[in-house]
Amino acid sequence: MRGLRRALIEPVRARTWRETGHLLLGAPISVMCLLFVVVTAYALLAGLTVVGLAALAAVVTAARVVGVVERARARVVLKLRVAAPPPRPRTRPGAAGWIRDALADRTGWRCLLYAVLAVPLGVAQAYLVALWWGLGALSATCPLWYPWLPSLDGHQTGEVTVAVWRWYPVRWPYPPLICVLGVAALLVAPWLVHALTALDRLRLRLVAASGEDERIQTMTRRRDQAVEQAGAHLRRIERDLHDGAQVRMVALAMELGRAREELEAEAAPHPAAARVAAAHAEAKQALAELRELARGIYPAVLTDLGLDGAVPLLTARCHVPVTTDIGLTARPPATVEATAYFCVGELLANLSKHSGADNGWVRVRRRGDLLSIEVGDDGAGGAVAHPTGGLAGLTDRVGSVGGVLTIDSPAGGPTLITVELPCAS
């Protein structure tokens, strides 16, 4: 009884009609996927040419859109959440690097394979489901509409030949038989829909995050958490130094200054005056070094003013005239902001020491999910990231937050160093 009740209820369940809508939407999506198939075929025919490789890279990159659409369709129609793969990392600079990164994107290739499969399967599934439901409903209601068919000599026509048998679907007793077959088709339709949807669920794995993608996402998330915790720890150390040790050093320097003035004001020079003067000078030097240490850990000006206020202070201390162009509408995450600040500071220090330039410039922009920092000069060029040099350390710092540092410094100049930091927030 339970099985019979379920068979009778299944055609009117919300799940059945959600899955039916999902399969019917496969037809228009197949049309979109057909565009990818056509462009892919062109790129493959173009062979190993620059245009062919560029077109293929563009198709692989754009194929991720198919994954976005299909995951959204599964989420809205099927109430099924499909894990999204991570965004494609940018590991190589320039147009050639972009092409190589795109062609190495396994997620893009999986989405492209999904698009190729969706062209025949999506159309076939939508056609089969629409035909099955339509003919089933038409047959089940046959006793209602067959009397209204046009007649010839007072009799309904409609002879149908199947193999060597002839039958007349609009003549009694065929209408009730057709009605029974239509009801049976409607009862079977949900199971056909479920089976085709199960096939689609298997195909959705192509646009879902793979096991390796999930591991990468987990590692990236843990790395970001570790970097954020380290940044918060450094900010706490900077506050402790600023509010604790630095205040005490200021008080010590002031007391030594007063003692020095009192000893120097006496008529007869006091034997300890020279020692107090030396201690006062050492205290001021220690205070300056402590401030520099606190600034190196995490600059207070960055916390107060952000990059808009902190970067101009860095350029003002540079020995080479540097123009600043900052176009940010919102502050990036604290870890990214600190990395950008230290990158600008290190690059400006290199500009002052090694470039021999007359002018320099700093540009900071938000481009989508990336924070872009450009530091350039009109100097002699030839900047190279040596394994033990400052640029190599800067590259490691940028890489720790998932960023990329690009050096463009031909001999004779000019030099342009670009830092791209992910800041999706």
Stockholm file with secondary structure:
# STOCKHOLM 1.0

chainA/1-425         MRGLRRALIEPVRARTWRETGHLLLGAPISVMCLLFVVVTAYALLAGLTVVGLAALAAVVTAARVVGVVERARARVVLKLRVAAPPPRPRTRPGAAGWIRDALADRTGWRCLLYAVLAVPLGVAQAYLVALWWGLGALSATCPLWYPWLPSLDGHQTGEVTVAVWRWYPVRWPYPPLICVLGVAALLVAPWLVHALTALDRLRLRLVAASGEDERIQTMTRRRDQAVEQAGAHLRRIERDLHDGAQVRMVALAMELGRAREELEAEAAPHPAAARVAAAHAEAKQALAELRELARGIYPAVLTDLGLDGAVPLLTARCHVPVTTDIGLTARPPATVEATAYFCVGELLANLSKHSGADNGWVRVRRRGDLLSIEVGDDGAGGAVAHPTGGLAGLTDRVGSVGGVLTIDSPAGGPTLITVELPCAS
#=GR chainA/1-425 SS CHHHHHHHHGGGCHHHHHHHHHHHTHHHHHHHHHHHHHHHHHHHHHCSSHHHHHHHHHHHHHHHHHHHHHHHHHHHTSCCCCCCCCCCCCCSCHHHHHHHHHHTCHHHHHHHHHHHHHHHHHHHHHHHHHHHHHHHHHHHTHHHHGGGSCEETTEECCCEEETTEEECTTSTTHHHHHHHHHHHHHHHHHHHHHHHHHHHHHHGGGTSCCHHHHHHHHHHHHHHHHHHHHHHHHHHHHHHIIIIIHHHHHHHHHHHHHHHHHHHHSSSCCTTHHHHHHHHHHHHHHHHHHHHHHHHHCCHHHHHHHHHHHHHHHHHHCSSCEEEEEECSSCCCHHHHHHHHHHHHHHHHHIIIIICCSCEEEEEEEETTEEEEEEEESSCCCCCCCTTSHHHHHHHHHHTTTCEEEEECCTTCCEEEEEEEECCC
#=GC SS_cons         CHHHHHHHHGGGCHHHHHHHHHHHTHHHHHHHHHHHHHHHHHHHHHCSSHHHHHHHHHHHHHHHHHHHHHHHHHHHTSCCCCCCCCCCCCCSCHHHHHHHHHHTCHHHHHHHHHHHHHHHHHHHHHHHHHHHHHHHHHHHTHHHHGGGSCEETTEECCCEEETTEEECTTSTTHHHHHHHHHHHHHHHHHHHHHHHHHHHHHHGGGTSCCHHHHHHHHHHHHHHHHHHHHHHHHHHHHHHIIIIIHHHHHHHHHHHHHHHHHHHHSSSCCTTHHHHHHHHHHHHHHHHHHHHHHHHHCCHHHHHHHHHHHHHHHHHHCSSCEEEEEECSSCCCHHHHHHHHHHHHHHHHHIIIIICCSCEEEEEEEETTEEEEEEEESSCCCCCCCTTSHHHHHHHHHHTTTCEEEEECCTTCCEEEEEEEECCC
//
